């Protein structure tokens, strides 16, 4: 199907929407549709850069009228099926409001918000959202996809913190759903069936009382991977829930943006974040990591007491767009088979 500017519906949609309505020949189209993950190219028949909830409702109704599929993109980190010319792509990054309720320890977020402004706003009150390793990822996609982050062992997945969702469903109807209001829709959105049920335009999530943490990375030679992994299995089994940790093998690219000591080299990393009580503070986290220092001196040690606002430094995920692919699995145990990939 080819959508032309002469189609009466496009002109009407442009009149109804506050945000831009873009067709493939419009100059802003390519830049607007580009996602962070450059491994995928979005080429929708029409794109709506929503700046209001009404824009999303108009777009959904237009897609239904013209027999188009609907796809949604905020940052474009998690593209799985790229939009084609039979698709209307709703760009939500214009829905970027953030409101912190200190008394209830909750944040209400626009559907196009990333974790960065949420983290910044919450940290002013000693609170934190259950974000992942990269604050520049979209809040809605991350949360409704499960969302495992550096506070997960103590506070759960990001989806566990979701308290309500405002969603545009078929017909452009706007519904606010929670465990007590439209609960079937709420739990479906928070589960595996959620992505096809509507467009989330607002989300309210719980925040947790986290300010200072003890976090960072230990760098060991890649040749020691098996010994480090065995040590990690034993160590992690005895760690309290306040510590979320990871074993990682990272090959740093030979690029100037990578610090010179790491550039073009491969390391085994033991990374994590200890978010203990104010009474325990960073000292308990330091004690846990000191076991590694006593076992074998790392090539580099970045573990330190830091404000959680600097959470991005833990995983050191790239910020600039690039091609990316990832996979993972949930394990019921951690052993040498996991290192080989046959667990």
C-alpha positions, 0 to 999 in steps of 0.5 A: 500500500502506498500512502499519498499526500493526496489521500484525504485522510492524511490532510485531515490527520495533519490538521488534527495532530499537534505533532508532525505527520510524516510521509517517506518523501518529507525531509524530517522523515528519515531522522524522525524514524531512525532508532538507536539500534542501527541494525534495524531500519524503520520505513513506515508508510506514515509516521506520527510524532506525537506530542499529545495523547490526542495525537496518539488517539488520532493516529490509532483511528487513522490506522484502523480506518486505512487498514494499517498495522500500528508500531510504536517507537520511543528510543528504538533500542528494542526494535524486533520487527521494523515498520514497513509501508503497511505500518503507521509508526507512532513516535512517542518521544514527545510525550516526555513529562516527569512528575515526582510525588515524594509523599507516595514515592511514585513517579508519573512518566510520559510514554516517551520518557527515558530513565535519565530525567526520571533518575535526575528528578528522583535523586533530588529526594533520595529516591530512585526508579528501577531502571536498567543499565542504560538510563537513556533507554525508554521507560515504558518498553523497558518496564513492560519488557520485564526490566532487570536493573542494578537494584533488582535483587532487593527491589524486583524487576521494573515491571514490579514497580508499575502501578498504573498505565494510561493506554490508547486502545482500539478505536482511539479510546483512552483507558487508565488501568491498574490492578484495581481498574481494568485489571485484566488489561493491566496484567496483560500489558505487564505480561507477554501479550501486552505489546499488541493491546495498545499504545502506553502514553503514561505510566506511574511507577514506584520509586525506592529509597536509594541514594548512595551506593557502592558500585563499579567493576573489577577488571581481570585478564581474559585468560583467567575467565574460568577461574574468575567465573568459578570464584564468582559463582561461590562469591555471589551465592553468599552475597545479600540481596542488597547486592546485584552483580554480574560476571561479564566478558567484554571486548572493548572496540578500538575506538577513540571514545574508549579509554586508552587502557581498555581500547581494543582489549578484552577483559573479564569483569565483575561488576555490581551495585550494593544498595544497602541500608543507611546504617550499613552504608557503603562499608558493607559493599566494600567488605564484599568486594574486598574478598575479590581484592584479597583473592587476586588483585585486579588489573583495574578497580573502579568500585567506589561509593557513588550517588545512584544518579551515576548508575550509567557508569556501572555498565558503561553502555554506549550512548551513541547509536550503533548496530546491536544484537543481544540475547539472554535466558533465565537460569535456575542455577549458575555453574560452569555450564552457564559460562559455556552457554549450555546451561 
